[in-house]
Amino acid sequence: MSGGVPVKTATAKAAGAGSGTTSPAANAAPPGAARGREAEDRALRYLLSQGLSLVTRNFRCRGGEIDLIMQHGRELVFVEVRFRSSASHGGALASITSGKQAKMVLAAQLFLQRYRQLPACRFDVVAIEGTALHWLRAVISL
């Protein structure tokens, strides 16, 4: 998966980060979903501050889901965001099972079908445990 191809990027505001508006469905989300959304918002803000650009958010397909798809230079970055209130019970990183990794890879493959020439890609994780945020790059090898 090499050779960079420019992709259209969206701003954080267009993607819903910090827009200040919520839909009625968002107001009815269970508490865990709200915490997950907050964790994704925090991860997105952090990655934007590190020079990445948002391509799309919450890409879903039959095979799986990718929380954030970002552009970092010429690389397309598929980002999984994991939140745990504490590191007990294994923490955020331990929650990424081999099954979850397989679903991420499948979703990425489906997303990449829109490209005539495949861009360089990597899989990153943003793990949030309590107030600590850890950005781990290239965590899945293909």
mmCIF file of the C-alpha atoms, coordinates in Angstrom:
data_MODEL
# 
_entry.id   MODEL 
# 
loop_
_atom_site.group_PDB 
_atom_site.id 
_atom_site.type_symbol 
_atom_site.label_atom_id 
_atom_site.label_alt_id 
_atom_site.label_comp_id 
_atom_site.label_asym_id 
_atom_site.label_entity_id 
_atom_site.label_seq_id 
_atom_site.pdbx_PDB_ins_code 
_atom_site.Cartn_x 
_atom_site.Cartn_y 
_atom_site.Cartn_z 
_atom_site.occupancy 
_atom_site.B_iso_or_equiv 
_atom_site.pdbx_formal_charge 
_atom_site.auth_seq_id 
_atom_site.auth_comp_id 
_atom_site.auth_asym_id 
_atom_site.auth_atom_id 
_atom_site.pdbx_PDB_model_num 
ATOM 1   C CA . MET A 1 1   ? 0.000   0.000  0.000  1.00 0.00 ? 1   MET A CA 1 
ATOM 2   C CA . SER A 1 2   ? 2.324   2.706  -1.169 1.00 0.00 ? 2   SER A CA 1 
ATOM 3   C CA . GLY A 1 3   ? 2.093   5.836  -3.260 1.00 0.00 ? 3   GLY A CA 1 
ATOM 4   C CA . GLY A 1 4   ? 0.383   8.879  -1.826 1.00 0.00 ? 4   GLY A CA 1 
ATOM 5   C CA . VAL A 1 5   ? -2.866  10.114 -3.265 1.00 0.00 ? 5   VAL A CA 1 
ATOM 6   C CA . PRO A 1 6   ? -4.394  13.346 -2.054 1.00 0.00 ? 6   PRO A CA 1 
ATOM 7   C CA . VAL A 1 7   ? -7.810  12.887 -0.517 1.00 0.00 ? 7   VAL A CA 1 
ATOM 8   C CA . LYS A 1 8   ? -10.518 15.348 0.312  1.00 0.00 ? 8   LYS A CA 1 
ATOM 9   C CA . THR A 1 9   ? -10.415 16.329 3.938  1.00 0.00 ? 9   THR A CA 1 
ATOM 10  C CA . ALA A 1 10  ? -13.116 17.650 6.189  1.00 0.00 ? 10  ALA A CA 1 
ATOM 11  C CA . THR A 1 11  ? -12.697 20.169 8.927  1.00 0.00 ? 11  THR A CA 1 
ATOM 12  C CA . ALA A 1 12  ? -13.282 19.164 12.506 1.00 0.00 ? 12  ALA A CA 1 
ATOM 13  C CA . LYS A 1 13  ? -16.350 21.409 12.603 1.00 0.00 ? 13  LYS A CA 1 
ATOM 14  C CA . ALA A 1 14  ? -17.830 19.729 9.537  1.00 0.00 ? 14  ALA A CA 1 
ATOM 15  C CA . ALA A 1 15  ? -17.200 16.386 11.175 1.00 0.00 ? 15  ALA A CA 1 
ATOM 16  C CA . GLY A 1 16  ? -19.131 17.381 14.266 1.00 0.00 ? 16  GLY A CA 1 
ATOM 17  C CA . ALA A 1 17  ? -16.226 18.107 16.621 1.00 0.00 ? 17  ALA A CA 1 
ATOM 18  C CA . GLY A 1 18  ? -17.135 21.070 18.735 1.00 0.00 ? 18  GLY A CA 1 
ATOM 19  C CA . SER A 1 19  ? -20.071 22.101 16.562 1.00 0.00 ? 19  SER A CA 1 
ATOM 20  C CA . GLY A 1 20  ? -22.231 22.696 19.619 1.00 0.00 ? 20  GLY A CA 1 
ATOM 21  C CA . THR A 1 21  ? -25.256 21.071 18.012 1.00 0.00 ? 21  THR A CA 1 
ATOM 22  C CA . THR A 1 22  ? -26.724 17.727 18.804 1.00 0.00 ? 22  THR A CA 1 
ATOM 23  C CA . SER A 1 23  ? -29.540 15.785 17.242 1.00 0.00 ? 23  SER A CA 1 
ATOM 24  C CA . PRO A 1 24  ? -32.407 14.382 19.307 1.00 0.00 ? 24  PRO A CA 1 
ATOM 25  C CA . ALA A 1 25  ? -30.933 10.908 18.758 1.00 0.00 ? 25  ALA A CA 1 
ATOM 26  C CA . ALA A 1 26  ? -27.605 12.060 20.238 1.00 0.00 ? 26  ALA A CA 1 
ATOM 27  C CA . ASN A 1 27  ? -29.432 13.307 23.337 1.00 0.00 ? 27  ASN A CA 1 
ATOM 28  C CA . ALA A 1 28  ? -30.982 9.859  23.784 1.00 0.00 ? 28  ALA A CA 1 
ATOM 29  C CA . ALA A 1 29  ? -27.658 8.008  23.552 1.00 0.00 ? 29  ALA A CA 1 
ATOM 30  C CA . PRO A 1 30  ? -26.798 5.760  26.476 1.00 0.00 ? 30  PRO A CA 1 
ATOM 31  C CA . PRO A 1 31  ? -24.119 7.082  28.877 1.00 0.00 ? 31  PRO A CA 1 
ATOM 32  C CA . GLY A 1 32  ? -21.446 4.749  27.450 1.00 0.00 ? 32  GLY A CA 1 
ATOM 33  C CA . ALA A 1 33  ? -22.059 6.062  23.936 1.00 0.00 ? 33  ALA A CA 1 
ATOM 34  C CA . ALA A 1 34  ? -21.760 9.649  25.169 1.00 0.00 ? 34  ALA A CA 1 
ATOM 35  C CA . ARG A 1 35  ? -18.424 8.856  26.833 1.00 0.00 ? 35  ARG A CA 1 
ATOM 36  C CA . GLY A 1 36  ? -17.265 7.174  23.632 1.00 0.00 ? 36  GLY A CA 1 
ATOM 37  C CA . ARG A 1 37  ? -18.221 10.246 21.600 1.00 0.00 ? 37  ARG A CA 1 
ATOM 38  C CA . GLU A 1 38  ? -16.366 12.487 24.071 1.00 0.00 ? 38  GLU A CA 1 
ATOM 39  C CA . ALA A 1 39  ? -13.287 10.255 23.795 1.00 0.00 ? 39  ALA A CA 1 
ATOM 40  C CA . GLU A 1 40  ? -13.435 10.420 19.983 1.00 0.00 ? 40  GLU A CA 1 
ATOM 41  C CA . ASP A 1 41  ? -13.804 14.207 20.153 1.00 0.00 ? 41  ASP A CA 1 
ATOM 42  C CA . ARG A 1 42  ? -10.768 14.432 22.426 1.00 0.00 ? 42  ARG A CA 1 
ATOM 43  C CA . ALA A 1 43  ? -8.720  12.125 20.197 1.00 0.00 ? 43  ALA A CA 1 
ATOM 44  C CA . LEU A 1 44  ? -9.712  14.120 17.113 1.00 0.00 ? 44  LEU A CA 1 
ATOM 45  C CA . ARG A 1 45  ? -8.696  17.430 18.726 1.00 0.00 ? 45  ARG A CA 1 
ATOM 46  C CA . TYR A 1 46  ? -5.363  15.918 19.740 1.00 0.00 ? 46  TYR A CA 1 
ATOM 47  C CA . LEU A 1 47  ? -4.619  14.468 16.303 1.00 0.00 ? 47  LEU A CA 1 
ATOM 48  C CA . LEU A 1 48  ? -5.575  17.729 14.592 1.00 0.00 ? 48  LEU A CA 1 
ATOM 49  C CA . SER A 1 49  ? -3.160  19.552 16.930 1.00 0.00 ? 49  SER A CA 1 
ATOM 50  C CA . GLN A 1 50  ? -0.448  17.102 15.833 1.00 0.00 ? 50  GLN A CA 1 
ATOM 51  C CA . GLY A 1 51  ? -0.882  18.052 12.163 1.00 0.00 ? 51  GLY A CA 1 
ATOM 52  C CA . LEU A 1 52  ? -3.263  15.363 10.920 1.00 0.00 ? 52  LEU A CA 1 
ATOM 53  C CA . SER A 1 53  ? -6.346  16.263 8.861  1.00 0.00 ? 53  SER A CA 1 
ATOM 54  C CA . LEU A 1 54  ? -9.733  14.613 9.193  1.00 0.00 ? 54  LEU A CA 1 
ATOM 55  C CA . VAL A 1 55  ? -10.891 12.609 6.172  1.00 0.00 ? 55  VAL A CA 1 
ATOM 56  C CA . THR A 1 56  ? -13.994 11.055 7.728  1.00 0.00 ? 56  THR A CA 1 
ATOM 57  C CA . ARG A 1 57  ? -15.387 10.011 11.065 1.00 0.00 ? 57  ARG A CA 1 
ATOM 58  C CA . ASN A 1 58  ? -17.176 6.812  12.122 1.00 0.00 ? 58  ASN A CA 1 
ATOM 59  C CA . PHE A 1 59  ? -16.845 4.956  8.834  1.00 0.00 ? 59  PHE A CA 1 
ATOM 60  C CA . ARG A 1 60  ? -19.167 1.969  9.117  1.00 0.00 ? 60  ARG A CA 1 
ATOM 61  C CA . CYS A 1 61  ? -19.693 -0.981 6.846  1.00 0.00 ? 61  CYS A CA 1 
ATOM 62  C CA . ARG A 1 62  ? -21.006 -4.528 7.202  1.00 0.00 ? 62  ARG A CA 1 
ATOM 63  C CA . GLY A 1 63  ? -17.625 -5.837 8.250  1.00 0.00 ? 63  GLY A CA 1 
ATOM 64  C CA . GLY A 1 64  ? -16.725 -3.275 10.877 1.00 0.00 ? 64  GLY A CA 1 
ATOM 65  C CA . GLU A 1 65  ? -16.105 0.324  11.790 1.00 0.00 ? 65  GLU A CA 1 
ATOM 66  C CA . ILE A 1 66  ? -13.260 2.820  11.935 1.00 0.00 ? 66  ILE A CA 1 
ATOM 67  C CA . ASP A 1 67  ? -13.570 5.685  14.413 1.00 0.00 ? 67  ASP A CA 1 
ATOM 68  C CA . LEU A 1 68  ? -11.424 8.243  12.575 1.00 0.00 ? 68  LEU A CA 1 
ATOM 69  C CA . ILE A 1 69  ? -9.778  8.270  9.181  1.00 0.00 ? 69  ILE A CA 1 
ATOM 70  C CA . MET A 1 70  ? -7.071  10.914 9.028  1.00 0.00 ? 70  MET A CA 1 
ATOM 71  C CA . GLN A 1 71  ? -4.491  12.176 6.557  1.00 0.00 ? 71  GLN A CA 1 
ATOM 72  C CA . HIS A 1 72  ? -0.920  12.537 7.884  1.00 0.00 ? 72  HIS A CA 1 
ATOM 73  C CA . GLY A 1 73  ? 1.306   13.853 5.149  1.00 0.00 ? 73  GLY A CA 1 
ATOM 74  C CA . ARG A 1 74  ? 0.911   11.358 2.306  1.00 0.00 ? 74  ARG A CA 1 
ATOM 75  C CA . GLU A 1 75  ? -0.344  8.566  4.612  1.00 0.00 ? 75  GLU A CA 1 
ATOM 76  C CA . LEU A 1 76  ? -3.940  7.638  5.221  1.00 0.00 ? 76  LEU A CA 1 
ATOM 77  C CA . VAL A 1 77  ? -4.333  6.790  8.908  1.00 0.00 ? 77  VAL A CA 1 
ATOM 78  C CA . PHE A 1 78  ? -7.079  4.532  10.257 1.00 0.00 ? 78  PHE A CA 1 
ATOM 79  C CA . VAL A 1 79  ? -7.562  5.363  13.935 1.00 0.00 ? 79  VAL A CA 1 
ATOM 80  C CA . GLU A 1 80  ? -9.224  3.278  16.631 1.00 0.00 ? 80  GLU A CA 1 
ATOM 81  C CA . VAL A 1 81  ? -10.125 5.264  19.748 1.00 0.00 ? 81  VAL A CA 1 
ATOM 82  C CA . ARG A 1 82  ? -10.401 3.316  23.007 1.00 0.00 ? 82  ARG A CA 1 
ATOM 83  C CA . PHE A 1 83  ? -11.526 4.752  26.315 1.00 0.00 ? 83  PHE A CA 1 
ATOM 84  C CA . ARG A 1 84  ? -11.412 3.214  29.763 1.00 0.00 ? 84  ARG A CA 1 
ATOM 85  C CA . SER A 1 85  ? -11.968 5.131  32.961 1.00 0.00 ? 85  SER A CA 1 
ATOM 86  C CA . SER A 1 86  ? -8.977  3.328  34.488 1.00 0.00 ? 86  SER A CA 1 
ATOM 87  C CA . ALA A 1 87  ? -6.253  0.838  33.616 1.00 0.00 ? 87  ALA A CA 1 
ATOM 88  C CA . SER A 1 88  ? -7.823  -1.863 35.773 1.00 0.00 ? 88  SER A CA 1 
ATOM 89  C CA . HIS A 1 89  ? -9.113  -4.904 33.870 1.00 0.00 ? 89  HIS A CA 1 
ATOM 90  C CA . GLY A 1 90  ? -6.365  -4.485 31.278 1.00 0.00 ? 90  GLY A CA 1 
ATOM 91  C CA . GLY A 1 91  ? -6.957  -0.908 30.200 1.00 0.00 ? 91  GLY A CA 1 
ATOM 92  C CA . ALA A 1 92  ? -7.820  0.584  26.829 1.00 0.00 ? 92  ALA A CA 1 
ATOM 93  C CA . LEU A 1 93  ? -5.181  -1.196 24.760 1.00 0.00 ? 93  LEU A CA 1 
ATOM 94  C CA . ALA A 1 94  ? -6.079  -4.633 26.058 1.00 0.00 ? 94  ALA A CA 1 
ATOM 95  C CA . SER A 1 95  ? -9.603  -4.122 24.750 1.00 0.00 ? 95  SER A CA 1 
ATOM 96  C CA . ILE A 1 96  ? -8.412  -4.291 21.126 1.00 0.00 ? 96  ILE A CA 1 
ATOM 97  C CA . THR A 1 97  ? -8.776  -7.992 20.427 1.00 0.00 ? 97  THR A CA 1 
ATOM 98  C CA . SER A 1 98  ? -7.609  -9.857 17.336 1.00 0.00 ? 98  SER A CA 1 
ATOM 99  C CA . GLY A 1 99  ? -11.263 -9.935 16.257 1.00 0.00 ? 99  GLY A CA 1 
ATOM 100 C CA . LYS A 1 100 ? -11.492 -6.147 16.523 1.00 0.00 ? 100 LYS A CA 1 
ATOM 101 C CA . GLN A 1 101 ? -8.255  -5.796 14.549 1.00 0.00 ? 101 GLN A CA 1 
ATOM 102 C CA . ALA A 1 102 ? -9.646  -8.020 11.790 1.00 0.00 ? 102 ALA A CA 1 
ATOM 103 C CA . LYS A 1 103 ? -12.798 -5.880 11.603 1.00 0.00 ? 103 LYS A CA 1 
ATOM 104 C CA . MET A 1 104 ? -10.691 -2.716 11.358 1.00 0.00 ? 104 MET A CA 1 
ATOM 105 C CA . VAL A 1 105 ? -8.641  -4.194 8.512  1.00 0.00 ? 105 VAL A CA 1 
ATOM 106 C CA . LEU A 1 106 ? -11.792 -5.294 6.677  1.00 0.00 ? 106 LEU A CA 1 
ATOM 107 C CA . ALA A 1 107 ? -13.391 -1.856 7.055  1.00 0.00 ? 107 ALA A CA 1 
ATOM 108 C CA . ALA A 1 108 ? -10.162 -0.207 5.829  1.00 0.00 ? 108 ALA A CA 1 
ATOM 109 C CA . GLN A 1 109 ? -10.077 -2.506 2.785  1.00 0.00 ? 109 GLN A CA 1 
ATOM 110 C CA . LEU A 1 110 ? -13.647 -1.533 1.940  1.00 0.00 ? 110 LEU A CA 1 
ATOM 111 C CA . PHE A 1 111 ? -12.874 2.168  2.420  1.00 0.00 ? 111 PHE A CA 1 
ATOM 112 C CA . LEU A 1 112 ? -9.815  1.893  0.168  1.00 0.00 ? 112 LEU A CA 1 
ATOM 113 C CA . GLN A 1 113 ? -11.911 0.516  -2.714 1.00 0.00 ? 113 GLN A CA 1 
ATOM 114 C CA . ARG A 1 114 ? -12.755 4.120  -3.634 1.00 0.00 ? 114 ARG A CA 1 
ATOM 115 C CA . TYR A 1 115 ? -9.118  4.792  -4.599 1.00 0.00 ? 115 TYR A CA 1 
ATOM 116 C CA . ARG A 1 116 ? -7.764  4.093  -8.053 1.00 0.00 ? 116 ARG A CA 1 
ATOM 117 C CA . GLN A 1 117 ? -4.222  4.058  -6.657 1.00 0.00 ? 117 GLN A CA 1 
ATOM 118 C CA . LEU A 1 118 ? -3.807  2.917  -3.048 1.00 0.00 ? 118 LEU A CA 1 
ATOM 119 C CA . PRO A 1 119 ? -2.274  5.472  -0.696 1.00 0.00 ? 119 PRO A CA 1 
ATOM 120 C CA . ALA A 1 120 ? 0.279   4.575  1.963  1.00 0.00 ? 120 ALA A CA 1 
ATOM 121 C CA . CYS A 1 121 ? -1.697  3.539  5.055  1.00 0.00 ? 121 CYS A CA 1 
ATOM 122 C CA . ARG A 1 122 ? -1.238  2.767  8.708  1.00 0.00 ? 122 ARG A CA 1 
ATOM 123 C CA . PHE A 1 123 ? -3.383  1.831  11.695 1.00 0.00 ? 123 PHE A CA 1 
ATOM 124 C CA . ASP A 1 124 ? -3.063  3.948  14.847 1.00 0.00 ? 124 ASP A CA 1 
ATOM 125 C CA . VAL A 1 125 ? -4.694  3.726  18.252 1.00 0.00 ? 125 VAL A CA 1 
ATOM 126 C CA . VAL A 1 126 ? -5.537  6.552  20.600 1.00 0.00 ? 126 VAL A CA 1 
ATOM 127 C CA . ALA A 1 127 ? -5.935  4.990  24.033 1.00 0.00 ? 127 ALA A CA 1 
ATOM 128 C CA . ILE A 1 128 ? -7.498  7.136  26.737 1.00 0.00 ? 128 ILE A CA 1 
ATOM 129 C CA . GLU A 1 129 ? -7.355  5.888  30.304 1.00 0.00 ? 129 GLU A CA 1 
ATOM 130 C CA . GLY A 1 130 ? -8.830  8.334  32.772 1.00 0.00 ? 130 GLY A CA 1 
ATOM 131 C CA . THR A 1 131 ? -7.183  11.634 31.841 1.00 0.00 ? 131 THR A CA 1 
ATOM 132 C CA . ALA A 1 132 ? -4.126  10.113 30.110 1.00 0.00 ? 132 ALA A CA 1 
ATOM 133 C CA . LEU A 1 133 ? -4.076  10.009 26.306 1.00 0.00 ? 133 LEU A CA 1 
ATOM 134 C CA . HIS A 1 134 ? -1.632  7.758  24.435 1.00 0.00 ? 134 HIS A CA 1 
ATOM 135 C CA . TRP A 1 135 ? -1.192  7.893  20.647 1.00 0.00 ? 135 TRP A CA 1 
ATOM 136 C CA . LEU A 1 136 ? 0.311   4.695  19.286 1.00 0.00 ? 136 LEU A CA 1 
ATOM 137 C CA . ARG A 1 137 ? 1.294   4.689  15.621 1.00 0.00 ? 137 ARG A CA 1 
ATOM 138 C CA . ALA A 1 138 ? 1.344   1.750  13.217 1.00 0.00 ? 138 ALA A CA 1 
ATOM 139 C CA . VAL A 1 139 ? -0.039  -0.783 15.698 1.00 0.00 ? 139 VAL A CA 1 
ATOM 140 C CA . ILE A 1 140 ? -1.320  -3.305 13.147 1.00 0.00 ? 140 ILE A CA 1 
ATOM 141 C CA . SER A 1 141 ? 1.012   -4.831 10.602 1.00 0.00 ? 141 SER A CA 1 
ATOM 142 C CA . LEU A 1 142 ? -0.391  -6.265 7.391  1.00 0.00 ? 142 LEU A CA 1 
# 
